[in-house]
Amino acid sequence: MVNIPMGRFVYADNAATTRISEPVFQSMVPFLTEQYGNASSLYGLGRDSRRAIEKAREKTANALGAEAREIFFTSCGSESDNWAIKSTALAMSHKGKKHIVTTAFEHHAVLHTCQTLEGQGFEVTYLPIEPNGIVSVEKVEKAIRPDTALVTVMYANNEIGTIQPIPEVGKLCREKGVVFHTDAVQAVGAVPIDVKAQNIDLLSLSAHKFHGPKGVGALYIRKGLVIPNFVDGGGQERGRRAGTENNAYIVGLGTAIELACASMEEKNAKVSAMRDRLIRELLKIPCTRLNGDPVKRLPGNVNISFEGVEGESLLLMLDSKGICGSSGSACTSGSLDPSHVLLSIGLKHEVAHGSLRLSLSDMNSEEDVDYILEQLPPIVQRLRDMSPIWEKIQREA
Ligand SMILES: *Cc1c(COP(=O)(O)O)cnc(C)c1O
């Protein structure tokens, strides 16, 4: 049974996933009902599906400054990351290049993929992150070696929202002749992206992070870059990624990416104003800190550590008030290891444990912010009153 909340409900976990918007849903419905043709079939019903998929491919390409034939649909952001990294590694290993440069605070879809490759004889450099949550371009430059096969740096971090110097890293990699991949799953629809101007060779995205459906993503592969196919089988996605296309979801991705990019500036102005009010007000609570750069951050990302508070308890108490947030990333909540992202920017374990991520989208309102600001501070106070270490923290502050 679906747990439908009674009373006030505020969804502030848009970095974990977003709600499908009404126009996206409406664009998908025909392809879940009467428009069920296999896009590879030659009759009209199939051709209509093919046309809709190619339209979605054009919309995706337009959003990235790419060409339609450089866009390959996948089942999710994680698949796009796996394809980009594993296939580039394989292709480059034939040229004797078995070194990968990445960062310590990538999403697990990148980190665990790199770890798998380490088990297959690749060497991986995990670059440290500066205290403001940004990777240093000089450190990327120093890490590149003659045998470097790939540099993979995320566009924006999913936990602390920091936006990375992607055009600079792209320029550097192009100059050095190294393939450059970016996991842009959090950035698409929030940051202007131009794969040509920014010298990006491979870019991953996922529809459910910008009000599209879950279970569909895309990988941009710069034309001229030859990497192995990811799924062998039929001729779908120009033979690169086999499997009968998920027409409805691909169409939904196309609608969602077009809408997300069309109104980006206006939407960002609204969302970042809500973000800044939350940050400003929450930092008035003593013994708190903002994680990640205050300016170079995603418009919807708030990440704050409350000393003397257990993040999991905070989430449960917020949930009881109808507020959805996250501590660390959704994948790690439920485990007791502090977030690798927060550790990478130098937080102590106990401070990392008391962190809260609230991620807003254009579906949030100022009333949502009012409600969070009404409910959250007393919850923090209550948890601190119960905490055995809070008195000690206050004495030392
Ligand atoms: C959500 C996310 C992913 C994974 O995307 P899925 O479509 O859920 O597989 C990868 N990278 C980042 C930065 C993300 O935020």
The ligand as an ORCA input file, in Angstrom:
! r2SCAN-3c Opt
* xyz 0 1
  C      21.155      9.674     -9.039
  C      22.563      9.743     -9.497
  C      23.135      8.706    -10.256
  C      22.392      7.441    -10.554
  O      21.346      7.635    -11.472
  P      20.244      6.471    -11.599
  O      19.410      6.875    -12.767
  O      19.491      6.486    -10.308
  O      20.984      5.206    -11.817
  C      24.428      8.842    -10.683
  N      25.143      9.946    -10.396
  C      24.641     10.960     -9.688
  C      25.476     12.160     -9.429
  C      23.333     10.895     -9.210
  O      22.844     11.904     -8.488
*
